Each structure stands twice: as C-alpha cells, then as structure tokens.
Amino acid sequence: MALQLMLIPTEMGILILVIVALVLFGGSRIAGVGKGAGRAIREFKEETKGLNQADKDANSGTADTADPTAGTKPTTTDTEAKSE
C-alpha cells in the first residue's frame, strides 16, 4: 500500500521534477522542445484536416479526378481536315 502511494505524483513532486529539469537542461532547451512539440501538433492537425476533406470529396463525387477531359475542346484529326 505504501508503494502505491509513492507512485502517485503530488504537487510537490511535480514541482521538484520541473526544478530538476530546469537545472539540468536550462530554460532555452526546454522552450525549444515545447516549440517543436507545438509545431508537430499543428502539422498533424493540418494533415488530418486535409485527409478528412479528401475523404468527403471522394464520397460526394466532387473530386478533381472525376472527368479529366471536362472543359477541353475536341481537336480535329488529319482525315477530317483533308475532307473540308
């Protein structure tokens, strides 16, 4: 029972861990880690939003690859040009 109580972090224990981390790594390195983590989370959200939008487009049938020849003008062949 006493071992289980020691594993539960308290406010004092968290404060001690933060102080030890600041002493060992310094404020600038910890700030860089936080900045990198924030950038990674932001990129992850953007990519998942893009995937969700692509899934919605594919399910609704409005994907860009629906008709690749839409809006193009038909060209005349050599035999059609000679017969005119």
Residue frames as qw, qx, qy, qz and C-alpha x, y, z in Angstrom:
[[0.000, 0.886, 0.464, 0.000, 0.00, 0.00, 0.00],
 [0.303, -0.800, 0.100, 0.509, 2.81, 2.41, 0.84],
 [0.426, -0.109, 0.597, 0.671, 4.47, 1.69, -2.54],
 [0.214, 0.643, 0.643, 0.358, 1.30, 2.67, -4.41],
 [0.144, -0.937, -0.243, 0.205, 1.10, 5.97, -2.56],
 [0.417, -0.566, 0.324, 0.633, 4.68, 6.81, -3.52],
 [0.392, 0.176, 0.665, 0.610, 3.89, 6.40, -7.23],
 [0.107, 0.849, 0.509, 0.096, 1.08, 8.99, -7.21],
 [0.392, 0.258, -0.031, 0.882, 2.54, 12.38, -8.21],
 [0.202, -0.792, -0.459, 0.348, 1.68, 15.27, -5.94],
 [0.210, 0.969, 0.053, 0.119, 2.07, 18.99, -6.47],
 [0.394, -0.807, 0.414, 0.150, 5.34, 18.99, -4.56],
 [0.735, -0.088, 0.592, 0.318, 6.70, 16.08, -6.58],
 [0.555, 0.692, 0.357, 0.292, 5.83, 17.75, -9.88],
 [0.034, -0.992, 0.116, -0.027, 7.41, 21.00, -8.71],
 [0.575, -0.578, 0.522, 0.252, 10.63, 19.17, -7.80],
 [0.721, 0.236, 0.552, 0.347, 10.72, 17.48, -11.23],
 [0.358, 0.891, 0.191, 0.203, 10.27, 20.82, -13.01],
 [0.249, -0.918, 0.301, 0.075, 13.07, 22.41, -10.97],
 [0.684, -0.306, 0.588, 0.306, 15.42, 19.48, -11.67],
 [0.647, 0.521, 0.458, 0.316, 14.61, 19.66, -15.40],
 [0.155, 0.983, 0.010, 0.101, 15.33, 23.39, -15.46],
 [0.433, -0.762, 0.449, 0.172, 18.66, 22.91, -13.70],
 [0.713, -0.087, 0.623, 0.310, 19.74, 20.03, -15.95],
 [0.537, 0.463, 0.557, 0.432, 18.59, 21.31, -19.35],
 [0.144, -0.210, 0.043, 0.966, 18.16, 25.06, -18.98],
 [0.378, 0.563, 0.419, -0.603, 15.20, 27.20, -19.93],
 [0.347, 0.557, -0.393, -0.643, 16.07, 27.71, -23.59],
 [0.126, 0.154, -0.948, -0.247, 16.34, 24.00, -24.38],
 [0.182, 0.372, 0.849, -0.328, 13.04, 23.23, -22.63],
 [0.357, 0.621, 0.130, -0.686, 11.40, 26.12, -24.54],
 [0.259, 0.426, -0.677, -0.542, 12.75, 24.67, -27.81],
 [0.020, 0.096, 0.995, 0.010, 11.25, 21.29, -27.00],
 [0.266, 0.541, 0.605, -0.521, 7.89, 22.92, -26.29],
 [0.324, 0.607, -0.217, -0.692, 8.06, 24.90, -29.54],
 [0.167, 0.257, -0.872, -0.382, 8.87, 21.76, -31.52],
 [0.121, 0.281, 0.931, -0.199, 6.03, 19.84, -29.90],
 [0.320, 0.613, 0.333, -0.641, 3.59, 22.65, -30.71],
 [0.300, 0.518, -0.501, -0.625, 4.72, 22.73, -34.35],
 [0.060, 0.066, -0.980, -0.175, 4.35, 18.95, -34.64],
 [0.224, 0.446, 0.777, -0.385, 0.82, 19.04, -33.22],
 [0.336, 0.636, 0.022, -0.694, -0.16, 21.88, -35.59],
 [0.245, 0.387, -0.730, -0.507, 1.17, 20.00, -38.63],
 [0.063, 0.125, 0.989, -0.056, -0.63, 16.84, -37.52],
 [0.309, 0.558, 0.543, -0.546, -3.93, 18.72, -37.26],
 [0.336, 0.598, -0.280, -0.672, -3.46, 20.27, -40.72],
 [0.155, 0.237, -0.898, -0.336, -2.72, 16.89, -42.30],
 [0.135, 0.297, 0.923, -0.203, -5.69, 15.17, -40.67],
 [0.349, 0.613, 0.265, -0.657, -7.95, 18.04, -41.77],
 [0.300, 0.499, -0.560, -0.589, -6.67, 17.57, -45.33],
 [0.049, 0.026, -0.991, -0.122, -7.30, 13.84, -45.21],
 [0.244, 0.458, 0.730, -0.444, -10.81, 14.36, -43.85],
 [0.368, 0.625, -0.043, -0.687, -11.56, 16.86, -46.64],
 [0.224, 0.347, -0.791, -0.451, -10.23, 14.44, -49.27],
 [0.085, 0.183, 0.973, -0.113, -12.46, 11.69, -47.88],
 [0.325, 0.581, 0.463, -0.586, -15.51, 13.98, -48.01],
 [0.333, 0.574, -0.368, -0.651, -14.70, 14.96, -51.61],
 [0.118, 0.181, -0.938, -0.271, -14.27, 11.33, -52.64],
 [0.153, 0.335, 0.890, -0.269, -17.55, 10.31, -51.03],
 [0.329, 0.652, 0.309, -0.608, -19.53, 13.19, -52.52],
 [0.685, 0.441, 0.495, 0.303, -18.16, 12.63, -56.05],
 [0.203, 0.979, 0.018, 0.002, -16.68, 16.12, -56.43],
 [0.693, -0.434, 0.313, 0.483, -13.09, 15.03, -56.58],
 [0.115, 0.741, -0.348, -0.562, -10.77, 16.73, -59.07],
 [0.098, -0.265, 0.882, 0.377, -10.24, 13.48, -60.98],
 [0.601, 0.369, 0.571, -0.419, -13.93, 12.99, -61.84],
 [0.715, 0.611, 0.319, 0.116, -13.54, 13.87, -65.56],
 [0.506, -0.441, 0.245, 0.700, -10.06, 14.87, -66.72],
 [0.297, 0.235, 0.555, 0.740, -11.33, 15.88, -70.21],
 [0.002, -0.827, -0.550, 0.117, -14.06, 18.20, -68.96],
 [0.038, -0.921, -0.022, 0.387, -13.80, 21.67, -70.43],
 [0.354, -0.377, 0.589, 0.621, -11.35, 20.75, -73.19],
 [0.556, 0.583, -0.119, -0.581, -12.03, 21.50, -76.84],
 [0.874, 0.117, 0.456, 0.123, -12.05, 18.50, -79.21],
 [0.091, -0.604, 0.517, 0.600, -9.30, 18.60, -81.82],
 [0.804, 0.490, -0.045, -0.332, -9.71, 17.69, -85.46],
 [0.774, -0.196, 0.525, 0.295, -7.78, 14.81, -86.93],
 [0.140, -0.377, 0.573, 0.714, -5.83, 14.87, -90.21],
 [0.146, 0.304, 0.865, 0.372, -8.55, 13.00, -92.12],
 [0.053, 0.799, 0.550, -0.237, -11.24, 15.47, -91.02],
 [0.103, -0.722, 0.142, 0.669, -9.08, 18.41, -92.07],
 [0.172, -0.155, 0.736, 0.637, -8.49, 16.95, -95.58],
 [0.140, 0.504, 0.834, 0.174, -12.18, 16.32, -96.20],
 [0.031, 0.812, 0.331, -0.480, -13.05, 20.02, -95.63]]
